Amino acid sequence: MGIIRSSIILRPYDTLLYATKIMIMEYVPKAIVTDEKGFPLGALTQKDIIKFVYEKGEEISFDKVYVSEVMRKDIVCVNESIDPLEAAEIMIDKKQPLLVVCSDDGKALGMIIKSDLTQYYASQIRGLQKTEEYMTSPAITISKSDSLINAVKTLVEKDVSRLIVVDEDKIEGQLTTTDLLYMAPAIKYKECKINVSEVMSPNIIVVDAGEDLASAAKLMASRKIKGIPVVKGDKLAGVITTTDVTRALLDDRARKYLYEIKMYTSTF
């Protein structure tokens, strides 16, 4: 299956207001920034926006900040024939949130994000790895009564995209960069009185630590989410994310498994 997706294209002179609106309306976590000829200049993610707004505070106006001020410029361009395992290796080794897929003449054609590699894992691998082998543990948690600003501070300082919301050891929901994008104008006010409970996603699904990683990957792919809390019994054990699944692709067992499938199917 293909791992390349089309991308929303932003220009460096687009405003942060425009970029935020279009990412919300199109429900996309990342976008490519190109010049007028289609050559990539950078990329913009939800996390980039949240971090920028939080750090700049009340001094910014969304309609007066340009994408060029917020975007990341350390992008990696790859050919459209790239192998999924090679893509996974580049993303993990270089700590890239996305890869820009470029034509031979260097113009942006699309992108690859970890959700695409998670979907690839779910479609190709079964019964090979357990969720607990690759989950991030412990999960970073926050109380639903905590302030929104405290939650954003934690996300930025820990450099994560989600917090698990708990109340007396019970999982109540998640707070993600997607949730926060809707609240971006409020984040710049450090005295904001909004609580986590007012912003979080309460309808949460969980996976068991002993569950097949492929099942967790399939769940993320079908629900179009980037992370799921992991439980052992009734206790929070960690969180499994698209980054974790991408790492799992680089395990020698996964490489061997995928190679054997390739060799078997090529004989027909």
C-alpha positions as CSV (number, residue, x, y, z in Angstrom):
1,M,0.0,0.0,0.0
2,G,1.1,3.6,-0.5
3,I,2.5,5.6,2.3
4,I,2.4,9.0,0.6
5,R,-0.5,11.4,1.2
6,S,-1.4,14.7,-0.4
7,S,-0.6,17.8,1.7
8,I,-2.2,21.2,2.3
9,I,0.2,23.7,0.9
10,L,0.9,26.9,2.8
11,R,2.9,29.9,1.7
12,P,5.5,31.7,3.9
13,Y,3.5,34.9,3.7
14,D,0.2,33.3,4.8
15,T,-0.9,34.5,8.2
16,L,-0.9,32.2,11.3
17,L,-4.7,32.9,11.5
18,Y,-5.2,31.5,8.0
19,A,-2.9,28.5,8.6
20,T,-4.7,27.6,11.9
21,K,-8.1,27.9,10.3
22,I,-7.3,25.7,7.4
23,M,-5.6,23.1,9.5
24,I,-8.7,22.9,11.7
25,M,-11.2,22.9,8.8
26,E,-9.3,20.3,6.9
27,Y,-8.5,18.3,10.1
28,V,-4.8,18.0,9.2
29,P,-2.0,17.9,11.8
30,K,0.7,19.0,9.4
31,A,1.3,21.0,6.3
32,I,4.0,21.8,3.8
33,V,5.2,25.3,3.1
34,T,6.4,26.0,-0.4
35,D,7.3,28.9,-2.6
36,E,5.2,30.0,-5.6
37,K,6.9,27.4,-7.8
38,G,6.2,24.5,-5.5
39,F,9.7,24.1,-4.0
40,P,9.5,23.2,-0.3
41,L,10.7,25.8,2.2
42,G,9.5,24.3,5.5
43,A,6.7,22.6,7.3
44,L,4.1,23.6,9.9
45,T,2.6,21.3,12.6
46,Q,0.0,21.7,15.3
47,K,2.8,21.4,17.9
48,D,4.7,24.2,16.2
49,I,1.7,26.5,16.4
50,I,0.9,25.7,20.1
51,K,4.5,26.2,21.2
52,F,4.9,29.5,19.3
53,V,1.6,30.9,20.7
54,Y,2.4,29.8,24.2
55,E,6.0,31.2,24.2
56,K,5.1,34.5,22.5
57,G,2.0,35.2,24.7
58,E,-0.1,38.3,24.4
59,E,2.3,40.1,22.2
60,I,1.2,38.2,19.1
61,S,-1.8,38.8,16.8
62,F,-2.7,35.8,14.7
63,D,-3.5,38.0,11.7
64,K,-0.1,39.7,11.9
65,V,2.2,36.7,12.3
66,Y,3.4,35.0,9.1
67,V,3.8,31.3,8.6
68,S,7.5,31.9,7.9
69,E,8.0,33.0,11.5
70,V,6.5,29.7,12.9
71,M,7.4,27.0,10.4
72,R,10.2,24.6,10.9
73,K,12.9,24.8,8.2
74,D,14.8,21.5,9.0
75,I,12.8,19.4,6.6
76,V,13.9,16.3,4.8
77,C,12.9,15.7,1.2
78,V,12.7,12.1,-0.1
79,N,11.9,10.5,-3.5
80,E,8.4,9.1,-4.1
81,S,9.8,5.6,-4.5
82,I,11.0,5.5,-0.9
83,D,10.6,2.2,1.0
84,P,8.4,2.4,4.2
85,L,11.3,1.0,6.4
86,E,13.7,3.7,5.0
87,A,11.1,6.3,5.7
88,A,10.7,5.1,9.2
89,E,14.4,5.1,9.8
90,I,14.8,8.7,8.6
91,M,11.9,9.9,10.7
92,I,13.2,8.3,13.9
93,D,16.9,9.0,13.4
94,K,16.4,12.6,12.4
95,K,13.5,13.2,14.7
96,Q,11.3,14.4,11.8
97,P,7.5,14.8,12.2
98,L,7.1,14.4,8.5
99,L,9.0,13.7,5.3
100,V,8.4,15.9,2.2
101,V,8.1,13.8,-0.9
102,C,9.6,15.6,-3.8
103,S,9.8,15.1,-7.6
104,D,13.1,14.7,-9.4
105,D,13.2,18.5,-9.9
106,G,12.7,19.1,-6.2
107,K,9.1,20.2,-6.1
108,A,6.8,19.0,-3.3
109,L,4.5,16.2,-4.3
110,G,3.1,15.2,-0.9
111,M,4.3,14.0,2.5
112,I,4.7,11.0,4.7
113,I,3.7,11.2,8.4
114,K,3.9,8.6,11.2
115,S,0.2,7.9,10.8
116,D,0.9,6.7,7.3
117,L,3.6,4.3,8.6
118,T,1.2,3.2,11.4
119,Q,-1.4,2.3,8.8
120,Y,1.3,0.4,6.8
121,Y,2.2,-1.6,9.9
122,A,-1.5,-2.4,10.6
123,S,-1.9,-3.7,7.0
124,Q,1.2,-5.8,6.8
125,I,2.1,-7.2,10.3
126,R,0.1,-9.6,12.6
127,G,1.0,-11.2,15.9
128,L,4.6,-10.2,16.0
129,Q,5.0,-7.6,18.7
130,K,3.1,-6.7,21.9
131,T,1.9,-3.2,22.6
132,E,3.8,-3.1,26.0
133,E,7.1,-3.7,24.1
134,Y,6.9,-0.3,22.4
135,M,4.6,1.9,24.5
136,T,5.9,5.0,26.1
137,S,5.9,4.6,29.8
138,P,5.0,6.2,32.1
139,A,2.4,8.2,30.4
140,I,2.4,11.9,31.1
141,T,-0.8,12.7,33.0
142,I,-2.7,15.8,34.1
143,S,-5.8,16.3,36.2
144,K,-9.1,17.5,34.6
145,S,-9.2,20.3,37.1
146,D,-5.8,21.6,36.1
147,S,-5.7,24.9,34.1
148,L,-5.4,24.8,30.3
149,I,-2.2,26.9,30.6
150,N,-0.6,24.5,32.9
151,A,-1.4,21.7,30.5
152,V,0.1,23.6,27.5
153,K,3.2,24.3,29.7
154,T,3.6,20.6,30.3
155,L,3.1,19.7,26.6
156,V,5.7,22.3,25.5
157,E,8.3,21.4,28.2
158,K,7.9,17.6,27.7
159,D,7.8,18.0,23.9
160,V,4.8,15.7,23.6
161,S,1.5,15.9,21.6
162,R,-0.9,14.5,24.2
163,L,-1.6,14.3,27.9
164,I,-3.7,11.6,29.6
165,V,-6.3,13.2,31.8
166,V,-6.9,11.3,35.0
167,D,-9.0,11.7,38.1
168,E,-8.2,9.5,41.2
169,D,-6.3,7.1,38.9
170,K,-9.2,6.8,36.5
171,I,-8.6,7.7,32.9
172,E,-11.0,10.5,32.0
173,G,-9.8,11.5,28.6
174,Q,-6.9,13.0,26.5
175,L,-5.8,16.5,25.8
176,T,-4.0,16.7,22.4
177,T,-2.5,19.3,20.2
178,T,-5.6,18.8,18.0
179,D,-7.8,19.9,20.9
180,L,-5.5,22.8,21.7
181,L,-5.5,24.1,18.1
182,Y,-9.2,25.0,18.6
183,M,-8.2,27.0,21.7
184,A,-5.0,28.6,20.3
185,P,-6.3,32.2,20.7
186,A,-6.8,31.6,24.4
187,I,-3.4,30.0,25.0
188,K,-1.6,33.3,24.6
189,Y,-3.3,34.6,27.8
190,K,-1.4,33.2,30.7
191,E,-4.2,34.2,33.1
192,C,-6.7,32.2,31.1
193,K,-9.3,30.5,33.5
194,I,-10.2,27.6,31.3
195,N,-9.7,24.1,32.8
196,V,-8.6,20.9,31.1
197,S,-12.1,19.4,31.5
198,E,-13.5,22.0,29.2
199,V,-11.1,21.2,26.3
200,M,-10.1,17.6,26.6
201,S,-11.5,14.7,24.5
202,P,-13.6,12.7,26.9
203,N,-14.6,9.8,24.7
204,I,-11.5,7.7,25.1
205,I,-10.5,4.3,24.0
206,V,-7.8,2.1,25.6
207,V,-5.7,-0.9,24.6
208,D,-4.3,-3.6,26.9
209,A,-0.6,-3.8,27.3
210,G,-0.6,-7.5,26.2
211,E,-2.5,-6.7,23.0
212,D,-1.0,-7.3,19.6
213,L,0.7,-4.0,18.5
214,A,-1.0,-4.5,15.1
215,S,-4.4,-4.2,16.7
216,A,-3.4,-0.9,18.4
217,A,-2.0,0.3,15.0
218,K,-5.2,-0.6,13.2
219,L,-7.2,1.2,15.9
220,M,-5.2,4.4,15.5
221,A,-5.4,4.2,11.7
222,S,-9.2,3.6,11.6
223,R,-9.9,6.3,14.2
224,K,-7.4,8.7,12.7
225,I,-5.8,9.3,16.0
226,K,-2.1,9.4,17.0
227,G,-2.1,7.9,20.4
228,I,-4.0,5.5,22.8
229,P,-3.6,5.0,26.5
230,V,-2.4,1.5,27.5
231,V,-3.7,-0.3,30.5
232,K,-2.7,-3.3,32.6
233,G,-5.8,-4.4,34.4
234,D,-7.5,-1.2,35.5
235,K,-4.2,0.8,35.8
236,L,-2.7,3.2,33.3
237,A,0.6,1.6,32.1
238,G,1.6,4.0,29.3
239,V,0.6,5.3,26.0
240,I,1.2,3.9,22.5
241,T,1.7,6.5,19.7
242,T,2.3,6.5,16.0
243,T,6.0,7.3,16.9
244,D,6.2,4.1,18.9
245,V,4.7,2.1,16.0
246,T,7.2,3.7,13.6
247,R,10.0,2.6,15.9
248,A,8.6,-0.9,15.9
249,L,9.0,-1.1,12.2
250,L,12.7,-0.8,12.7
251,D,12.9,-3.9,14.9
252,D,14.8,-6.8,13.3
253,R,11.8,-9.0,13.8
254,A,9.6,-6.6,11.7
255,R,12.3,-6.3,9.0
256,K,12.6,-10.1,8.7
257,Y,8.8,-10.5,8.8
258,L,8.3,-7.9,6.0
259,Y,11.1,-9.4,3.9
260,E,9.7,-12.9,4.1
261,I,6.3,-11.6,3.0
262,K,7.9,-9.8,0.1
263,M,9.7,-12.9,-1.0
264,Y,6.6,-15.1,-0.6
265,T,4.3,-12.8,-2.6
266,S,6.9,-12.2,-5.3
267,T,6.8,-15.9,-6.2
268,F,3.2,-15.6,-7.5
